[in-house]
């Protein structure tokens, strides 16, 4: 079984699709996933949000605040609980289309209670003391790929090869998920490989 480290920001719809793909690969018994954090607010900290579409400051801020809670969960519990939190939050944000509701009032206590976790960890959502940790993990992710990337970033093994992506609009399932994973691993293992890209894309589908 392969092991990967998956750096995510829960607000990113493309990272969400990729995360559901890697969960499919995990379900097939081909990989063990360790979840880690990359904040899009940190990635873009040197940029003026006036250059972004309207609302992006709030969107990236929400992702960052959710990662504060995820970091608190990781400290108190384990990778399994981080996985469960990301799955619950991602489903609400993306599959159920509740991003705007989360920006207005994120129901963190309710989610933690639903998952059987300490609801007092909801205070991390507005706790800036977690920002140093998120800056550290974001910098670690970017050090593995270079800075001109977004989310997700995947690392194979302990400090092994890393790539941004893959970015897909739908979630591959079953055998197809494994085939894509094997191809992705092959490309990541080549030190001379660094990019495949096309700009034409469909909107992400979360079903």
N, C-alpha and C positions, 0 to 999 in steps of 0.2 A: 504494500500500500504506500502511495506517495503521501507526503506531507506538504501542505502549502500554507503560507501566511497571507491572509487576505486583508489588505488595508481598505477600509470603506468609510464613506461619509453617508449616513442614512438618508440625507436629503437628495442625493443624486439618483435619478431614475435609471440611468444607464448602469451604474454600479449595482442597483437593485436587481436588474435583469441578470447581470453577470453573477451575482451572488446566488440567485435561484438556480442558475446553471451549475455552479460549483456544488450546490446542495444536491442537485440531481446526481452529479458524479460521486459525491459522498454516499448518497443513498445506494448507488450501485456497488459500493465497497471498494472504489478505486482510489480514494483520497481521504485524508484526514485534514480538516480545515481548522486553522488557528486564526482567530479574528483579531485584527488590530485597527488602528485609527489613523485616518488622514483627513484633516479638516480643510474643506474648500475655502473657508474663511482665512485660514492660515496660508494656504497656497496662494491666495490672491491678496494677501495683506499689504503688498507693496503697490497695488493698483488702486486707482480712484474708482469707487463704485459708481460715480457719475458716468463712467464709460460703459457700464453694464446696462442691460434692459431694466426697466423700472421694477423694483421689488427684490432685486437680487441680493441686496444687503440683508433684507429680512430673511430671505430663503437660506442663504449661507449661514446667517446667524442662528437660525433654527437648527440646522445641521450640526453646527458647532456646539450648541447647548445640549442637544441630544447626545453628542459624543462625550460631554462632561459626565452625563449620567452613566453612559456605557463604561467609561473609565472607572467610575466609582463602583460599578457592579463588578468589573474585572478585579479590582483590589479586594473587595469583600468576598466574592464568590470565585467563579472559574470561567473558563472559555465557554462552557456549556450554557451558562446563564447569559453571557454576552450574546451568544448565538440566538437564544430565545428572545432577548430584548430586541435585537435587530430585526428578527422575523416579525415580531408583533408590531413594532413601530413602522417597518417598511410596508407591511400589509395595509396598515391604516393610512399611511401617507400616499402610497402609490396605487395599490389595488382598489382601495376604498375611496380614493380621491379626497382625503381630508387634510391636505397640506395647509390650506388657508385656515381651517379650524385650529390646527396645531400652532400656527403663527399667532393666532388670537389668544389661545389658552391651551397649552399643551397638557393633556391629561396624564401626566407622568405617574402620579400616585396611583391612579386607577390601573394603569398598565402594570406597575410593579406588584400591586396587590393581586391582580389577575394571574401573574406569573409565580406567585408565592414568594416574592422577594421583599426585602425590607423597604417599606414605603417611604421611610425617612430619607432614602437615597435620592428622592425627588428633589431635595434641596440642592443637589449638585447642578441642576439645570441652570441656576443663576449664580453658581459659586465659581468665581474667577480663579480660585486657587488651583483648579484643574487645568487651567490654560497652559501652564508650563509643561505638563504631561502631554497635552495634545500637540504643542509646538515640537516637543521632542520626537513623538512618533511620526508626525508629519515630515519632519526633517529626515528622519531615518528612512522613510519610504522614498522620498525624493532623492536621497543620496544613492539609492539603488538603481534609479532609472534616468536621472537627470530631471531638471525642473520643468521642462516644457510638456507636462502631462497633467492629467486630472485623476479621477477615480474610476475604477479601482486600480490598485497595484497589487500584483500577485508575485510572491517569492516562493521558489521551490526549495524545500528542505531548509536547513539552518544556514542562512546567509548564502543560499545558492542563487542561481540566475533569477532575474526579476524582469517583468514586463508590465507596462500599462495595458489594461484591457484584459480580455477581448471585449470590444463594444459590439453588442448585438441588439436587435430590436425585439427579438422573441427568445423564449427560453427553450433551448434544445432539451429533449427528454431521452431517457433510456440509452439505447445503443448509440444514437446520434450524439448525445452528450459526451459519452466516452470517446468517440471518434474525434470530436473537436478538442477534447482535453489532451489526447495523445498527440495531436498535431501541434497544439499550443506548446506542450512540453518540449517537443522536438525543436521548435523554433527558439524557444527560450534558452535551450541548452547550447545554442550556437553563439559564441562570443562575437561572431562577425555579423550577426543579424540584429537590426534595430528598428525596422519599421515596415508595416504594411498598412495602407490607408486608402479609403475612397470617401469623398465628401458627400456623395448622394446617399441618403439614408431615409428609412421610414421611421415614423414615431414609435417609441417603445410600446410594446404590448405586454401587459402584466398578467394576463390570464394563465 
